[in-house]
Amino acid sequence: MHQLDTLRIFQRVAELASFSGAARQLGLPNASVSLAIQQLEQMLGTRLLQRTTRRVQLTADGEAFYRRSRELLDEFESLRGMFHDGAQALTGRLRVDMSSAMAREVVLPALPGFLEKHPQLEIELSASDRRVDLVAEGFDCVLRTGTLDDSSLVARPIGHLVQINCASPDYLQRYGTPQTLEDLAQHRLVHYRQVLGGRSPGWEWFDGQQTRSLPMAGSITVNSTETYYAACLAGLGLIQLPLVGAQKRQMLDGGHVVEVLPQYRPAPMPVSLLYASRRHVPARLAAFMDWLHALIFPLTEEGGLTR
């Protein structure tokens, strides 16, 4: 068996955590898959997969080898297509991560159109509010909102998402509508923290030169976008969110929330694509990132969305 085929078998076993599942997807006998992994481990002189009667999981060496083997196969696919004229069908699997709100409101509704053009692509979409480790967790790219701190990764800026301040009509009926920053002393903020336990900076606004903050009281702190929005709709306090999120959910036009203190909006939030530094970006990854960029740019301040 060709060594590149062996690497593909290993990758599929690792991703599915199953020998039999990999065999079914690859159209191979179970024995062939088991033999390929056994020979690969013998060649490398280390155990890549920990097998039990109930599960298959990567060892520490297996995780490191999985990341490097993905890079190698991606590089090979790029090399294979270097001298071909015309467009080629995009094949293979992409593993991407983004916030749950971006996935639900922007990407997933448009994704069928992209996959219709590239039916041989498979996409693994992680949608959560935690910041994943792109390299350690084997992601091809990450769509990230907020300030970047991954200096070892390649960042492709898309633009800035306009942010607004909102409250539910029920909340405003009970507490009144704030007109000044001083009024916030009589109001509550729904606090958002990716990791619970710390304190949020409070109310944030951009004064034209820098972001400023004002501590605020609040009876609830959440760590996901879904509960953040839900807490606002339940009348638990004020929130600060991207304008596109409020529009996509029809929160503003539907009258479910009302914008307050428009003169004290937070600074626009940067949105970027992150990927590992490689000499040759796989064609499927380049095409997907181009598509994401074209999809999201019109929703940014630079793309014209300012309300």
C-alpha positions in Angstrom: 0.0 0.0 0.0 1.3 3.5 -0.9 2.4 5.5 2.1 0.2 8.4 1.2 -2.8 6.0 1.2 -1.6 4.8 4.6 -1.6 8.4 5.9 -5.2 8.9 4.5 -6.3 5.8 6.3 -4.7 6.9 9.6 -6.4 10.3 9.3 -9.8 8.9 8.7 -9.4 6.5 11.7 -8.3 9.3 13.9 -11.1 11.6 12.8 -13.9 9.0 13.2 -12.3 7.3 16.3 -13.2 4.1 14.6 -11.5 1.4 12.5 -14.7 0.0 11.2 -16.1 3.5 10.4 -13.0 4.4 8.5 -13.1 1.1 6.6 -16.8 1.8 5.5 -16.0 5.3 4.4 -12.9 4.3 2.5 -14.5 1.2 1.0 -11.8 -1.1 2.4 -11.9 -4.3 4.5 -11.6 -3.9 8.2 -8.5 -6.0 8.2 -6.8 -3.8 5.6 -7.3 -0.7 7.8 -6.0 -2.4 10.9 -3.0 -3.7 9.0 -2.2 -0.3 7.6 -2.2 1.3 11.1 -0.1 -1.5 12.5 2.5 -1.2 9.8 2.6 2.6 10.2 3.2 2.3 13.9 5.9 -0.3 13.4 7.6 2.0 10.8 7.5 5.0 13.2 8.4 3.0 16.3 5.5 4.5 18.4 1.9 3.9 19.2 -0.4 6.3 17.5 -3.8 5.0 18.6 -5.0 3.7 21.9 -7.4 0.9 21.3 -10.0 -0.4 23.8 -13.1 -2.5 23.4 -15.2 0.7 23.5 -13.2 3.4 21.8 -10.2 4.5 19.7 -8.3 7.6 20.6 -5.1 9.3 19.6 -2.0 9.1 21.9 0.1 12.2 22.4 2.4 11.0 19.6 -0.7 10.3 17.5 -2.0 13.8 17.9 1.3 15.3 16.8 1.6 12.9 13.9 -2.0 13.6 12.8 -1.3 17.4 12.6 1.9 16.9 10.6 0.3 14.3 8.3 -2.6 16.6 7.5 -0.1 19.3 6.5 1.8 16.8 4.3 -1.3 15.6 2.5 -2.5 19.2 2.0 0.9 20.1 0.6 0.8 17.1 -1.8 -2.6 18.1 -3.1 -1.3 21.6 -3.8 1.7 20.2 -5.6 -0.5 17.8 -7.6 -2.6 20.7 -9.0 0.3 23.1 -9.7 0.5 22.4 -13.4 -3.1 21.7 -14.3 -4.9 24.2 -16.4 -8.4 25.3 -15.6 -10.5 24.9 -12.5 -10.4 21.6 -10.7 -13.0 20.1 -8.4 -12.3 20.8 -4.8 -12.1 17.6 -2.7 -11.3 16.6 0.8 -12.3 17.7 4.3 -12.2 21.1 6.0 -12.3 21.6 9.7 -13.3 25.2 10.7 -14.4 27.0 13.8 -16.4 30.1 14.4 -18.8 31.6 17.0 -22.2 30.0 17.3 -23.9 33.3 16.4 -21.8 33.7 13.2 -22.5 30.1 12.2 -26.2 30.2 12.8 -27.0 33.7 11.5 -24.6 34.1 8.6 -22.6 31.1 7.5 -25.1 28.1 7.7 -27.9 29.8 5.7 -25.5 30.5 2.8 -23.5 27.2 3.0 -25.8 25.1 0.8 -24.9 27.4 -2.1 -21.2 26.9 -1.6 -21.5 23.1 -1.3 -23.6 22.9 -4.4 -20.7 24.4 -6.3 -18.2 22.0 -4.5 -20.1 18.8 -3.9 -17.0 16.7 -3.1 -16.0 18.9 -0.1 -16.8 17.8 3.4 -16.9 20.5 6.2 -16.6 19.9 9.9 -18.0 23.0 11.6 -17.2 23.7 15.2 -19.5 26.4 16.5 -18.9 27.6 20.0 -17.9 30.7 21.9 -14.6 29.3 23.3 -11.4 30.1 21.6 -10.0 26.9 20.1 -6.3 26.1 19.6 -6.2 26.0 15.8 -3.0 24.0 15.6 -3.4 21.7 18.6 -7.0 20.8 17.7 -6.3 20.4 14.0 -8.4 23.2 12.5 -7.8 24.4 9.0 -9.1 27.9 9.7 -10.9 29.9 12.4 -13.3 32.8 11.9 -12.6 34.9 14.9 -14.3 38.1 16.2 -12.5 40.4 18.7 -8.9 41.2 19.3 -6.3 38.7 18.0 -3.6 37.3 20.2 -2.3 34.3 18.1 0.9 35.8 16.7 2.1 32.5 15.3 -0.9 32.3 12.9 -1.6 34.0 9.7 -4.4 36.6 10.1 -6.6 37.7 7.2 -8.7 40.7 8.3 -12.2 41.0 6.9 -13.4 44.1 8.6 -15.2 45.5 11.7 -18.6 44.6 13.0 -20.6 47.6 14.1 -21.8 47.2 17.7 -24.9 48.6 19.4 -26.6 48.8 22.8 -29.9 47.1 23.3 -32.6 46.4 25.9 -36.0 44.7 25.7 -39.2 46.9 25.8 -40.2 45.1 29.0 -36.9 46.1 30.7 -37.2 49.7 29.6 -40.8 49.9 30.8 -39.6 48.8 34.3 -36.4 50.7 34.5 -36.7 53.6 32.1 -34.6 54.4 29.0 -31.1 55.7 29.8 -30.2 59.0 28.2 -26.7 59.6 29.7 -23.9 57.6 31.1 -24.9 58.8 34.6 -28.3 57.1 34.1 -26.5 53.7 33.9 -26.1 53.8 37.7 -29.8 52.9 37.9 -29.6 50.1 35.3 -28.4 46.5 35.1 -26.1 45.0 32.6 -26.1 41.4 31.4 -22.4 40.5 31.8 -20.6 38.2 29.3 -17.5 36.2 30.1 -16.1 33.4 28.0 -14.7 31.9 31.2 -17.0 32.3 34.2 -15.5 33.5 37.5 -14.0 36.8 36.5 -15.6 40.2 36.2 -16.6 41.9 33.0 -15.3 45.4 32.3 -18.9 46.7 32.5 -20.3 49.1 30.0 -17.9 49.8 27.1 -18.0 52.7 24.6 -15.6 54.3 22.1 -15.0 58.0 22.7 -13.5 58.6 19.3 -10.0 57.8 20.4 -10.1 54.9 22.8 -12.4 52.4 24.4 -13.6 53.4 27.8 -15.5 51.3 30.4 -17.9 52.0 33.3 -18.5 49.3 35.9 -22.1 48.3 36.1 -24.3 46.2 38.3 -25.9 43.0 37.0 -27.7 40.0 38.3 -26.5 37.5 35.7 -23.3 36.6 33.9 -23.4 34.3 30.9 -20.7 32.6 28.7 -22.5 32.0 25.4 -24.0 34.2 22.8 -27.3 32.3 22.9 -27.9 32.9 26.6 -26.6 36.5 26.3 -29.4 37.3 23.8 -32.0 35.3 25.7 -31.1 37.2 29.0 -31.8 40.5 27.2 -35.1 39.3 25.7 -36.1 38.1 29.2 -35.6 41.7 30.5 -32.6 40.9 32.7 -30.6 43.9 31.6 -28.8 45.8 28.8 -26.5 44.1 26.3 -24.0 45.2 23.7 -23.9 43.2 20.5 -23.0 43.3 16.8 -25.6 45.1 14.7 -25.6 42.2 12.2 -26.6 39.8 15.0 -29.6 42.0 15.9 -30.6 42.3 12.3 -30.2 38.7 11.3 -32.4 37.7 14.2 -34.9 40.4 13.4 -34.5 41.6 17.0 -34.7 45.3 16.1 -37.1 45.3 13.2 -39.4 42.8 15.1 -39.5 45.1 18.1 -38.0 42.5 20.4 -35.2 44.9 21.5 -34.7 48.6 21.3 -31.4 50.4 20.7 -30.3 52.7 23.6 -27.6 55.3 24.0 -26.5 55.2 20.3 -24.0 58.0 21.1 -22.2 55.6 23.4 -21.7 52.6 21.2 -18.8 50.1 21.7 -15.9 50.2 19.3 -16.5 48.2 16.1 -15.4 44.6 16.6 -12.7 43.2 14.2 -13.5 40.0 12.4 -10.6 37.9 10.9 -9.8 34.6 9.4 -6.9 32.7 11.0 -4.9 29.8 9.5 -1.6 28.2 10.0 1.4 29.5 8.2 2.1 27.4 5.1 3.9 27.9 1.9 1.0 26.4 -0.1 -2.5 26.9 1.2 -4.7 23.9 -0.1 -7.0 25.0 -2.9 -10.1 23.9 -0.9 -9.1 26.1 2.1 -8.2 29.1 -0.1 -11.6 28.8 -1.9 -13.5 28.5 1.4 -11.8 31.5 3.0 -12.4 33.6 -0.2 -16.1 32.6 0.1 -16.3 33.5 3.8 -14.6 36.8 3.1 -17.1 37.7 0.4 -20.0 36.6 2.6 -19.0 38.6 5.7 -17.4 41.7 4.2 -20.8 43.4 3.3 -21.8 43.0 7.0 -18.9 45.0 8.2 -18.4 48.7 8.7 -16.0 48.7 5.7 -18.6 46.9 3.7 -21.2 49.6 4.3 -23.3 48.2 7.3 -23.5 51.1 9.7 -27.3 51.6 10.2 
